[in-house]
Amino acid sequence: MKLIVGLGNPGEEYENTRHNIGFLIIDKYLKYKKCEFAWTKKFNSFYCQCKLFNENIIFLKPQSFMNLSGEVVKKFVDYFKIDINDILIISDDLDLNIGNFKLKNRGSSGGHNGLKNIEHNLQTSEYKRLKIGISNNKNIETKDYVLGKFSTEEKNKLEELFSVIEKVLDDYFKLPFDQLMNKYNQKNR
């Protein structure tokens, strides 16, 4: 069983904000796969289960706010007995331009509070990530920037990105992660 976690913040005021790109990616992917599911509430989150590529998969959207995402992830890992190697965290990344992404099989949180909390709760930084670029505007306070909405131009770039991410996630279920990184990772453009 695999666990795909999209990070974000709960509530209407945070919908379509940069920090909620993880939720957005999960929603887009499930729509693309035409998964029949119902969101279920458990451990302060919404989750659904789908069978794709002969694999049982849990898609998870923690509802505990970004800084406490790890507590929710830990409860799912323990309850469903999920191996750390079978977790993929989808998060925003200020260091990547909009329209870019990076796959990583381990590493530091890079200052991302959601990733910090996951690392703290899982007691490891050895989990897979799909980092989605949201760019950075040094003229705006970081907190305000990540909680800001995407511009029309940014939304257009994201639409192009979603079609690539669909293929990345499809291949995530088929390829060893090192091969997946070699196939898709590219320089920030």
N, C-alpha and C positions, 0 to 999 in steps of 0.2 A: 504494500500500500504506500502511495506517495502523498505527501502533503504539500500543496501549493498555497503559499500565504501571500496575499496582497496587503500591503500596509497602507493605512490611511487613518482618518479621523471620522467618528460617527457624526451624524446630524446633517441637516439640509444646508446649514451655513458653510460646510466644508466640501460639499459636492462640487466636483469639477475644479478643485484647487490643485495646485502643483503637488502638494504633499499627499494627495489622494490618488496619485497615478497607479499605485498598486491595486486599489479597488477597481479602477477603470480598466486596467489590463485584464483582470479576471473577468469582469463583466463582458468585455469585448470578446475574449476567447471563448467563453461559454456560449455566447450568441453565435459565433463563427462555427463552433462544433455542433450547434443545434442540440445541445444537451437538454434532455428533459429532466427537470429537477425542481425542487422547492427548497428555498432557503430555510434552514432550521436554526433556531436559536439555542446555543449551548455554550457554557463557560464564557459568557459575555462576548459572544461573537455570532456571526452568521456563517453557516457552512452548508455545503452541499456535497453529495457524493455522486460521482459519475464513473462509468467504466469506459475507458478509452484505451485503444491499443492493447487490449487484454490486460489492463492494469486498473485496479481500483484506486481512485484518486479522490482525495478530499480537497476541495477548494475552500479557503478560509479567509474571512474578512473580520479581523478582530474589531470589537466595538468599544475597546477600553481606552481609547485615545492612543496616539502614536507612542508616547513615552512608556506605556505599560503593555505594549504588544507582546513582549516576551512571556508575560504571565499567562496569557491566553495560549500562545504557542506551546508552552511547557505542559499545560493541562491536556492539550490534544495529543502531544507526543506520548505522555504517560497513559492516557485513557485508551488510545488506539494502538499503543505499543509500536510507534513509528520509529524506525532507525534514523539517526541523524543524517545518514547518507541519502535518505529518501525525502529530504526537505528542500524546497526551493522557496526563497524569500524574494518577493518582487517589491522594490522600493524606488523612491526618487533619488536622484543624485545631482547635487549642485555643480559638481565638477565636470559633468558631461553636458554638451550642448543639446538643446531640444532636437529630437530626431535621431539621437545617438543612444546607444545602450552598451552595456558591458556585462559579460558573464564572468563570475568569479567563483572558485570552489572553496575559498576561505579568505580570511583577511580581517583587517580591523574594521571598526564601524565607520571610520572616516568622519567622526563627529555626528553621525546620524543617530538621534536619540532612540528611535525604534530599534535599530540594529544593536545599539548598546544594551538595551533592555533584553533583547533576545539572547545575546551573548551571555549576559549576566544570569538569566534564568536557565539556559541550556548548559552553562558552564563550559562553553567551547565557542571558538570562532570558526570551527571547521564545518560550516554549513554552506550550501550553495546559494548564490544570489544572482538575480537578474536586476541590474541597476539601470534605471531609465533616466536619461538626461532631462533635466528641467532648466538648464542654464543657471546663471547667477547674475543678479543685478546688484553690483556693489553700492549703488546709490540708494538702495532700499534696505532697511533693516531685514536681516535674514528671516526672522520669524514672520514678518509681514509679507515678505516675498514668497515663501513657501506656502503660506496660507492664502495667497492671491490667486485669482482666476487666470486661466490661459487667454491670451489675446487671440484674435481671429487668425492671424498669421501662424501663431504657435499651434493652434488647433489643426490647421491645415498640415503642418509638418507632422503632427502626431497621427493624423489619419494615414499618412504614408507609412509611418513607423509601424502602426498596428498590423498592416499586412505582412510586414517582415516578422514581427513578434509572433504572429500566428504560426509561421513556419518554424521559428525557433522553439516554441513550446511543443509543437508536434514532434520535432526532432529530439527534444529533451526526453521524451518517452521512448525513443528508439535508439539513441546513440549513447556511448559512454561520454561522460561530461567533458573529458579532455578533448575528445573529437568535436563535441558541440562547440567548445570555446574556440578551437582551431578553425572551425567552419565559419563562425559568425563574428567573432571579436575583430574589431577594426579600430583604426586610429580615430580619435575624436575629430570630426570635421565640422 
